[in-house]
C-alpha cells in the first residue's frame, strides 16, 4: 500500500469508457465480512470470510451536458474507474459489475441541479489490475458540449396543469437488487432487479390561489396524475432533460404563507416503475 497526494484536477471518473463530467464527490468503500473460527485445542482464533465481498460507491454530479446515471435505473450493470491519469492506470480505485441501487436529482432556486447515485458492486472493488481497466479510456474525448440546466426554467406538467413557478423539486428512485450466489464462487451467478421500483417526487410551487383536496378524500378519491419535469439549457432554453412518470399518487401536501413571500404549496407524489 502506498500513500500519495491527489489533487482535484488530477482525478477523472469514468463509467465504462466514458468520462463523467461535473462530478462533485466520489465516496467509495468495500468490506470483507469475517467471522472468528475457534475450536477445541486452538490457542488463538482465526478470521475467515463470512459473506459476500461487496463494495459501494456514492457519486454526486452537477447536471451539466447530460445525465450519466438515469439510464442505469434498469437492469444493466456497469463498471466505474476513479483514475489519477487518463493514460496511466496504475493509480486507480475502481469497481466492476456495479448496479445502481438509488438515484436522485434535486434543484432549488439559485442552485445547479445535482444528481446523486448509489452503486453497489458485486465484483472487484479497489485498486484493480491495470489490464482490467478498458484501454479505450486513453482515447476517449476530453471535450464535451457544455450545457447546464437553468433552475429558473424548470417546468412541471401534471395532466392538464402546467407551471414554471417551481421553486424546488426532488426525484428519487430506489432500485433494489437481489444477488444469487453459488458455492465456490466469489461473484454472484445472477443479479435480479426487484421490480417494481419505488419513485418519489417532491416539489414546491408558488401559487396565487389554490383549491385542493383534504386528507379524508383519500383513498376513495385519490389524486393520481402523470408527472413530467422538464429542465432547459441556461443559454439556448432547449430541453436538456425530462423526467416523466405515470400514475403518480399524491401522498402529502403542505401550504406555507408568511410575510414577505408568496404563498407556496409543497406536494409529494409516489409511484412505481415496472419492468
BALOBA-1460 file (C-alpha; in Angstrom, 3 decimals):
// residues 275
<rec num="1" residu="x" x="0.000" y="0.000" z="0.000"/>
<rec num="2" residu="x" x="1.318" y="3.422" z="-0.959"/>
<rec num="3" residu="x" x="0.034" y="6.842" z="0.055"/>
<rec num="4" residu="x" x="0.281" y="9.934" z="-2.093"/>
<rec num="5" residu="x" x="-1.371" y="13.288" z="-2.541"/>
<rec num="6" residu="x" x="-4.016" y="13.505" z="-5.254"/>
<rec num="7" residu="x" x="-5.380" y="16.934" z="-6.127"/>
<rec num="8" residu="x" x="-8.823" y="17.660" z="-7.522"/>
<rec num="9" residu="x" x="-7.602" y="18.468" z="-11.027"/>
<rec num="10" residu="x" x="-5.738" y="15.148" z="-11.214"/>
<rec num="11" residu="x" x="-8.839" y="12.977" z="-10.907"/>
<rec num="12" residu="x" x="-11.087" y="11.531" z="-13.571"/>
<rec num="13" residu="x" x="-14.174" y="9.388" z="-13.052"/>
<rec num="14" residu="x" x="-15.314" y="7.042" z="-15.809"/>
<rec num="15" residu="x" x="-18.373" y="4.879" z="-16.270"/>
<rec num="16" residu="x" x="-17.309" y="2.110" z="-18.616"/>
<rec num="17" residu="x" x="-15.240" y="4.043" z="-21.189"/>
<rec num="18" residu="x" x="-16.878" y="7.486" z="-20.944"/>
<rec num="19" residu="x" x="-15.800" y="10.224" z="-18.538"/>
<rec num="20" residu="x" x="-18.465" y="11.605" z="-16.216"/>
<rec num="21" residu="x" x="-18.288" y="15.405" z="-16.232"/>
<rec num="22" residu="x" x="-19.495" y="17.600" z="-13.373"/>
<rec num="23" residu="x" x="-18.626" y="15.123" z="-10.604"/>
<rec num="24" residu="x" x="-18.527" y="16.768" z="-7.162"/>
<rec num="25" residu="x" x="-17.858" y="13.805" z="-4.931"/>
<rec num="26" residu="x" x="-16.976" y="10.110" z="-5.089"/>
<rec num="27" residu="x" x="-17.245" y="8.161" z="-1.829"/>
<rec num="28" residu="x" x="-16.122" y="4.548" z="-2.217"/>
<rec num="29" residu="x" x="-15.603" y="1.625" z="0.133"/>
<rec num="30" residu="x" x="-15.510" y="-2.140" z="0.324"/>
<rec num="31" residu="x" x="-15.874" y="-4.561" z="3.215"/>
<rec num="32" residu="x" x="-14.703" y="-8.122" z="3.725"/>
<rec num="33" residu="x" x="-17.154" y="-9.709" z="6.189"/>
<rec num="34" residu="x" x="-15.348" y="-12.015" z="8.596"/>
<rec num="35" residu="x" x="-16.074" y="-14.285" z="11.491"/>
<rec num="36" residu="x" x="-13.800" y="-15.939" z="14.040"/>
<rec num="37" residu="x" x="-13.067" y="-19.630" z="13.647"/>
<rec num="38" residu="x" x="-12.492" y="-21.289" z="17.010"/>
<rec num="39" residu="x" x="-12.288" y="-24.913" z="18.074"/>
<rec num="40" residu="x" x="-11.114" y="-27.042" z="20.998"/>
<rec num="41" residu="x" x="-7.353" y="-27.036" z="21.444"/>
<rec num="42" residu="x" x="-6.848" y="-23.801" z="19.494"/>
<rec num="43" residu="x" x="-4.917" y="-21.094" z="21.313"/>
<rec num="44" residu="x" x="-5.885" y="-18.197" z="19.022"/>
<rec num="45" residu="x" x="-8.864" y="-17.542" z="16.820"/>
<rec num="46" residu="x" x="-8.582" y="-17.279" z="13.057"/>
<rec num="47" residu="x" x="-10.561" y="-14.897" z="10.865"/>
<rec num="48" residu="x" x="-12.331" y="-16.425" z="7.862"/>
<rec num="49" residu="x" x="-14.714" y="-14.946" z="5.224"/>
<rec num="50" residu="x" x="-18.329" y="-14.670" z="6.309"/>
<rec num="51" residu="x" x="-20.379" y="-13.268" z="3.472"/>
<rec num="52" residu="x" x="-20.208" y="-11.576" z="0.055"/>
<rec num="53" residu="x" x="-17.299" y="-9.213" z="-0.627"/>
<rec num="54" residu="x" x="-19.256" y="-6.275" z="-1.976"/>
<rec num="55" residu="x" x="-18.417" y="-2.600" z="-2.323"/>
<rec num="56" residu="x" x="-20.338" y="0.634" z="-2.685"/>
<rec num="57" residu="x" x="-19.832" y="3.957" z="-4.449"/>
<rec num="58" residu="x" x="-21.745" y="7.178" z="-3.769"/>
<rec num="59" residu="x" x="-21.366" y="9.743" z="-6.546"/>
<rec num="60" residu="x" x="-22.721" y="13.291" z="-6.763"/>
<rec num="61" residu="x" x="-22.705" y="15.185" z="-10.050"/>
<rec num="62" residu="x" x="-23.849" y="18.597" z="-11.217"/>
<rec num="63" residu="x" x="-26.227" y="18.221" z="-14.137"/>
<rec num="64" residu="x" x="-24.098" y="19.538" z="-16.979"/>
<rec num="65" residu="x" x="-24.239" y="18.249" z="-20.555"/>
<rec num="66" residu="x" x="-26.217" y="15.095" z="-19.717"/>
<rec num="67" residu="x" x="-27.332" y="12.702" z="-17.004"/>
<rec num="68" residu="x" x="-24.993" y="9.719" z="-16.932"/>
<rec num="69" residu="x" x="-26.800" y="7.639" z="-14.319"/>
<rec num="70" residu="x" x="-30.514" y="7.710" z="-15.208"/>
<rec num="71" residu="x" x="-30.056" y="5.068" z="-17.918"/>
<rec num="72" residu="x" x="-28.845" y="2.590" z="-15.284"/>
<rec num="73" residu="x" x="-32.117" y="2.546" z="-13.329"/>
<rec num="74" residu="x" x="-32.958" y="-0.574" z="-15.371"/>
<rec num="75" residu="x" x="-31.290" y="-3.973" z="-15.492"/>
<rec num="76" residu="x" x="-27.909" y="-3.059" z="-16.993"/>
<rec num="77" residu="x" x="-24.710" y="-3.395" z="-14.975"/>
<rec num="78" residu="x" x="-21.591" y="-1.289" z="-15.483"/>
<rec num="79" residu="x" x="-18.069" y="-0.636" z="-14.224"/>
<rec num="80" residu="x" x="-16.506" y="2.554" z="-12.870"/>
<rec num="81" residu="x" x="-12.956" y="3.861" z="-12.601"/>
<rec num="82" residu="x" x="-11.552" y="6.712" z="-10.498"/>
<rec num="83" residu="x" x="-8.208" y="7.500" z="-12.145"/>
<rec num="84" residu="x" x="-5.329" y="9.858" z="-11.469"/>
<rec num="85" residu="x" x="-4.321" y="9.726" z="-15.135"/>
<rec num="86" residu="x" x="-6.149" y="9.024" z="-18.365"/>
<rec num="87" residu="x" x="-3.116" y="7.182" z="-19.730"/>
<rec num="88" residu="x" x="-1.525" y="5.510" z="-16.693"/>
<rec num="89" residu="x" x="-3.993" y="3.253" z="-14.867"/>
<rec num="90" residu="x" x="-1.622" y="2.236" z="-12.069"/>
<rec num="91" residu="x" x="-3.286" y="4.503" z="-9.521"/>
<rec num="92" residu="x" x="-6.965" y="3.634" z="-9.741"/>
<rec num="93" residu="x" x="-9.850" y="2.981" z="-7.398"/>
<rec num="94" residu="x" x="-12.442" y="1.086" z="-9.364"/>
<rec num="95" residu="x" x="-15.393" y="-1.257" z="-9.305"/>
<rec num="96" residu="x" x="-16.712" y="-3.919" z="-11.653"/>
<rec num="97" residu="x" x="-20.172" y="-5.438" z="-12.006"/>
<rec num="98" residu="x" x="-21.845" y="-2.386" z="-10.483"/>
<rec num="99" residu="x" x="-25.598" y="-1.824" z="-10.286"/>
<rec num="100" residu="x" x="-27.433" y="1.353" z="-9.420"/>
<rec num="101" residu="x" x="-29.421" y="0.935" z="-6.190"/>
<rec num="102" residu="x" x="-30.523" y="4.541" z="-5.681"/>
<rec num="103" residu="x" x="-30.909" y="7.564" z="-7.966"/>
<rec num="104" residu="x" x="-31.895" y="11.105" z="-7.022"/>
<rec num="105" residu="x" x="-31.923" y="14.543" z="-8.577"/>
<rec num="106" residu="x" x="-32.770" y="17.813" z="-6.858"/>
<rec num="107" residu="x" x="-32.770" y="21.502" z="-7.591"/>
<rec num="108" residu="x" x="-33.798" y="24.702" z="-5.867"/>
<rec num="109" residu="x" x="-33.790" y="28.394" z="-6.648"/>
<rec num="110" residu="x" x="-30.206" y="29.609" z="-7.033"/>
<rec num="111" residu="x" x="-28.648" y="26.136" z="-7.255"/>
<rec num="112" residu="x" x="-27.459" y="23.936" z="-10.099"/>
<rec num="113" residu="x" x="-29.410" y="20.673" z="-10.373"/>
<rec num="114" residu="x" x="-27.454" y="17.926" z="-8.633"/>
<rec num="115" residu="x" x="-27.607" y="14.188" z="-9.229"/>
<rec num="116" residu="x" x="-26.784" y="11.572" z="-6.614"/>
<rec num="117" residu="x" x="-26.199" y="7.904" z="-7.374"/>
<rec num="118" residu="x" x="-25.565" y="4.963" z="-5.063"/>
<rec num="119" residu="x" x="-23.897" y="1.991" z="-6.714"/>
<rec num="120" residu="x" x="-23.393" y="-1.482" z="-5.295"/>
<rec num="121" residu="x" x="-20.597" y="-3.530" z="-6.792"/>
<rec num="122" residu="x" x="-20.783" y="-7.323" z="-6.884"/>
<rec num="123" residu="x" x="-17.345" y="-7.644" z="-8.488"/>
<rec num="124" residu="x" x="-13.888" y="-6.305" z="-7.678"/>
<rec num="125" residu="x" x="-13.564" y="-3.019" z="-5.757"/>
<rec num="126" residu="x" x="-10.395" y="-1.053" z="-5.057"/>
<rec num="127" residu="x" x="-7.110" y="-0.965" z="-6.943"/>
<rec num="128" residu="x" x="-7.768" y="-3.456" z="-9.725"/>
<rec num="129" residu="x" x="-5.112" y="-4.732" z="-12.179"/>
<rec num="130" residu="x" x="-4.339" y="-2.176" z="-14.892"/>
<rec num="131" residu="x" x="-5.107" y="-4.746" z="-17.575"/>
<rec num="132" residu="x" x="-8.733" y="-4.813" z="-16.413"/>
<rec num="133" residu="x" x="-9.194" y="-1.070" z="-16.995"/>
<rec num="134" residu="x" x="-10.513" y="-0.524" z="-20.562"/>
<rec num="135" residu="x" x="-7.749" y="0.713" z="-22.848"/>
<rec num="136" residu="x" x="-10.386" y="2.749" z="-24.738"/>
<rec num="137" residu="x" x="-10.299" y="5.267" z="-21.878"/>
<rec num="138" residu="x" x="-6.956" y="6.548" z="-23.185"/>
<rec num="139" residu="x" x="-8.531" y="7.680" z="-26.462"/>
<rec num="140" residu="x" x="-11.865" y="8.880" z="-25.048"/>
<rec num="141" residu="x" x="-12.744" y="12.501" z="-25.660"/>
<rec num="142" residu="x" x="-11.850" y="15.119" z="-23.064"/>
<rec num="143" residu="x" x="-14.121" y="17.673" z="-24.745"/>
<rec num="144" residu="x" x="-17.840" y="17.999" z="-24.186"/>
<rec num="145" residu="x" x="-20.650" y="20.283" z="-25.257"/>
<rec num="146" residu="x" x="-21.065" y="22.369" z="-22.106"/>
<rec num="147" residu="x" x="-24.708" y="22.719" z="-21.151"/>
<rec num="148" residu="x" x="-26.084" y="23.481" z="-17.721"/>
<rec num="149" residu="x" x="-29.674" y="23.352" z="-16.561"/>
<rec num="150" residu="x" x="-31.336" y="26.648" z="-15.744"/>
<rec num="151" residu="x" x="-33.039" y="26.484" z="-12.332"/>
<rec num="152" residu="x" x="-35.306" y="29.318" z="-13.495"/>
<rec num="153" residu="x" x="-36.641" y="27.264" z="-16.406"/>
<rec num="154" residu="x" x="-37.911" y="24.147" z="-14.665"/>
<rec num="155" residu="x" x="-41.392" y="23.230" z="-15.904"/>
<rec num="156" residu="x" x="-43.790" y="20.787" z="-14.241"/>
<rec num="157" residu="x" x="-46.669" y="19.269" z="-16.160"/>
<rec num="158" residu="x" x="-49.419" y="17.336" z="-14.368"/>
<rec num="159" residu="x" x="-52.048" y="16.154" z="-16.836"/>
<rec num="160" residu="x" x="-53.800" y="19.367" z="-17.889"/>
<rec num="161" residu="x" x="-51.896" y="21.530" z="-15.411"/>
<rec num="162" residu="x" x="-48.621" y="23.182" z="-16.411"/>
<rec num="163" residu="x" x="-46.454" y="25.638" z="-14.458"/>
<rec num="164" residu="x" x="-42.994" y="27.176" z="-14.478"/>
<rec num="165" residu="x" x="-43.338" y="28.597" z="-10.967"/>
<rec num="166" residu="x" x="-41.477" y="25.719" z="-9.366"/>
<rec num="167" residu="x" x="-39.093" y="26.810" z="-6.596"/>
<rec num="168" residu="x" x="-37.650" y="23.360" z="-5.852"/>
<rec num="169" residu="x" x="-38.022" y="19.715" z="-6.780"/>
<rec num="170" residu="x" x="-36.525" y="16.344" z="-5.943"/>
<rec num="171" residu="x" x="-36.907" y="12.988" z="-7.674"/>
<rec num="172" residu="x" x="-35.712" y="9.741" z="-6.089"/>
<rec num="173" residu="x" x="-35.806" y="6.218" z="-7.497"/>
<rec num="174" residu="x" x="-34.948" y="3.095" z="-5.486"/>
<rec num="175" residu="x" x="-33.554" y="0.178" z="-7.478"/>
<rec num="176" residu="x" x="-33.392" y="-2.885" z="-5.183"/>
<rec num="177" residu="x" x="-31.184" y="-5.744" z="-6.419"/>
<rec num="178" residu="x" x="-31.047" y="-9.383" z="-5.359"/>
<rec num="179" residu="x" x="-27.810" y="-11.318" z="-5.978"/>
<rec num="180" residu="x" x="-27.812" y="-15.127" z="-6.128"/>
<rec num="181" residu="x" x="-24.605" y="-16.909" z="-5.152"/>
<rec num="182" residu="x" x="-23.354" y="-20.425" z="-5.754"/>
<rec num="183" residu="x" x="-20.867" y="-22.439" z="-3.726"/>
<rec num="184" residu="x" x="-17.272" y="-21.950" z="-4.795"/>
<rec num="185" residu="x" x="-17.805" y="-18.559" z="-6.467"/>
<rec num="186" residu="x" x="-16.978" y="-15.088" z="-5.180"/>
<rec num="187" residu="x" x="-19.231" y="-13.276" z="-7.666"/>
<rec num="188" residu="x" x="-22.984" y="-13.893" z="-7.843"/>
<rec num="189" residu="x" x="-24.307" y="-16.178" z="-10.549"/>
<rec num="190" residu="x" x="-27.209" y="-13.810" z="-11.232"/>
<rec num="191" residu="x" x="-28.341" y="-10.356" z="-10.134"/>
<rec num="192" residu="x" x="-32.077" y="-9.794" z="-10.242"/>
<rec num="193" residu="x" x="-33.823" y="-6.424" z="-10.266"/>
<rec num="194" residu="x" x="-36.678" y="-6.439" z="-7.762"/>
<rec num="195" residu="x" x="-39.456" y="-4.647" z="-9.619"/>
<rec num="196" residu="x" x="-41.438" y="-2.506" z="-9.257"/>
<rec num="197" residu="x" x="-39.007" y="0.303" z="-8.390"/>
<rec num="198" residu="x" x="-40.458" y="2.902" z="-5.948"/>
<rec num="199" residu="x" x="-40.436" y="6.517" z="-7.161"/>
<rec num="200" residu="x" x="-40.870" y="9.638" z="-5.022"/>
<rec num="201" residu="x" x="-41.344" y="13.120" z="-6.461"/>
<rec num="202" residu="x" x="-41.397" y="16.221" z="-4.240"/>
<rec num="203" residu="x" x="-41.794" y="19.782" z="-5.491"/>
<rec num="204" residu="x" x="-42.802" y="23.228" z="-4.289"/>
<rec num="205" residu="x" x="-44.789" y="25.787" z="-6.274"/>
<rec num="206" residu="x" x="-45.575" y="29.440" z="-5.786"/>
<rec num="207" residu="x" x="-49.319" y="29.997" z="-6.238"/>
<rec num="208" residu="x" x="-51.787" y="32.855" z="-6.494"/>
<rec num="209" residu="x" x="-54.718" y="30.699" z="-5.458"/>
<rec num="210" residu="x" x="-55.072" y="27.030" z="-4.710"/>
<rec num="211" residu="x" x="-58.008" y="24.729" z="-4.067"/>
<rec num="212" residu="x" x="-57.013" y="21.154" z="-3.410"/>
<rec num="213" residu="x" x="-58.249" y="18.125" z="-1.510"/>
<rec num="214" residu="x" x="-58.491" y="17.272" z="2.151"/>
<rec num="215" residu="x" x="-56.966" y="14.268" z="3.833"/>
<rec num="216" residu="x" x="-60.269" y="12.366" z="4.103"/>
<rec num="217" residu="x" x="-60.625" y="12.289" z="0.304"/>
<rec num="218" residu="x" x="-58.035" y="9.501" z="0.304"/>
<rec num="219" residu="x" x="-58.303" y="6.654" z="-0.686"/>
<rec num="220" residu="x" x="-61.768" y="6.866" z="-2.268"/>
<rec num="221" residu="x" x="-60.867" y="9.930" z="-4.330"/>
<rec num="222" residu="x" x="-57.130" y="9.682" z="-4.895"/>
<rec num="223" residu="x" x="-55.221" y="12.400" z="-6.730"/>
<rec num="224" residu="x" x="-53.457" y="10.354" z="-9.440"/>
<rec num="225" residu="x" x="-51.559" y="12.168" z="-12.178"/>
<rec num="226" residu="x" x="-48.945" y="11.767" z="-14.867"/>
<rec num="227" residu="x" x="-45.965" y="13.974" z="-13.968"/>
<rec num="228" residu="x" x="-43.352" y="15.443" z="-16.283"/>
<rec num="229" residu="x" x="-40.492" y="17.634" z="-15.063"/>
<rec num="230" residu="x" x="-38.543" y="19.394" z="-17.801"/>
<rec num="231" residu="x" x="-35.180" y="21.131" z="-17.391"/>
<rec num="232" residu="x" x="-33.914" y="23.561" z="-20.023"/>
<rec num="233" residu="x" x="-30.450" y="24.705" z="-21.029"/>
<rec num="234" residu="x" x="-29.397" y="28.022" z="-19.496"/>
<rec num="235" residu="x" x="-28.177" y="29.524" z="-22.795"/>
<rec num="236" residu="x" x="-30.474" y="28.134" z="-25.502"/>
<rec num="237" residu="x" x="-33.575" y="27.248" z="-23.445"/>
<rec num="238" residu="x" x="-33.713" y="23.971" z="-25.337"/>
<rec num="239" residu="x" x="-34.785" y="20.883" z="-23.401"/>
<rec num="240" residu="x" x="-31.797" y="19.407" z="-21.596"/>
<rec num="241" residu="x" x="-33.536" y="16.628" z="-19.689"/>
<rec num="242" residu="x" x="-37.053" y="15.444" z="-18.972"/>
<rec num="243" residu="x" x="-38.402" y="13.126" z="-16.280"/>
<rec num="244" residu="x" x="-41.788" y="11.502" z="-16.937"/>
<rec num="245" residu="x" x="-43.752" y="9.246" z="-14.580"/>
<rec num="246" residu="x" x="-47.219" y="7.744" z="-14.975"/>
<rec num="247" residu="x" x="-49.915" y="7.151" z="-12.373"/>
<rec num="248" residu="x" x="-48.270" y="9.041" z="-9.528"/>
<rec num="249" residu="x" x="-50.389" y="9.316" z="-6.366"/>
<rec num="250" residu="x" x="-50.319" y="12.390" z="-4.136"/>
<rec num="251" residu="x" x="-49.448" y="11.320" z="-0.586"/>
<rec num="252" residu="x" x="-48.950" y="14.692" z="1.096"/>
<rec num="253" residu="x" x="-49.232" y="18.435" z="0.623"/>
<rec num="254" residu="x" x="-48.381" y="21.455" z="2.749"/>
<rec num="255" residu="x" x="-49.071" y="25.177" z="2.446"/>
<rec num="256" residu="x" x="-46.743" y="27.922" z="3.656"/>
<rec num="257" residu="x" x="-47.966" y="31.512" z="3.995"/>
<rec num="258" residu="x" x="-45.663" y="34.103" z="5.525"/>
<rec num="259" residu="x" x="-44.905" y="37.821" z="5.467"/>
<rec num="260" residu="x" x="-42.696" y="38.902" z="2.586"/>
<rec num="261" residu="x" x="-43.133" y="35.787" z="0.431"/>
<rec num="262" residu="x" x="-45.697" y="34.392" z="-1.946"/>
<rec num="263" residu="x" x="-47.872" y="31.505" z="-0.824"/>
<rec num="264" residu="x" x="-46.110" y="28.215" z="-1.524"/>
<rec num="265" residu="x" x="-47.562" y="24.735" z="-1.756"/>
<rec num="266" residu="x" x="-45.391" y="21.620" z="-1.440"/>
<rec num="267" residu="x" x="-46.505" y="18.285" z="-2.907"/>
<rec num="268" residu="x" x="-45.258" y="14.721" z="-2.560"/>
<rec num="269" residu="x" x="-46.194" y="12.045" z="-5.097"/>
<rec num="270" residu="x" x="-45.353" y="8.349" z="-5.081"/>
<rec num="271" residu="x" x="-45.457" y="5.713" z="-7.757"/>
<rec num="272" residu="x" x="-43.609" y="2.806" z="-9.301"/>
<rec num="273" residu="x" x="-41.565" y="1.896" z="-12.360"/>
<rec num="274" residu="x" x="-42.406" y="-1.523" z="-13.787"/>
<rec num="275" residu="x" x="-40.221" y="-3.777" z="-15.829"/>
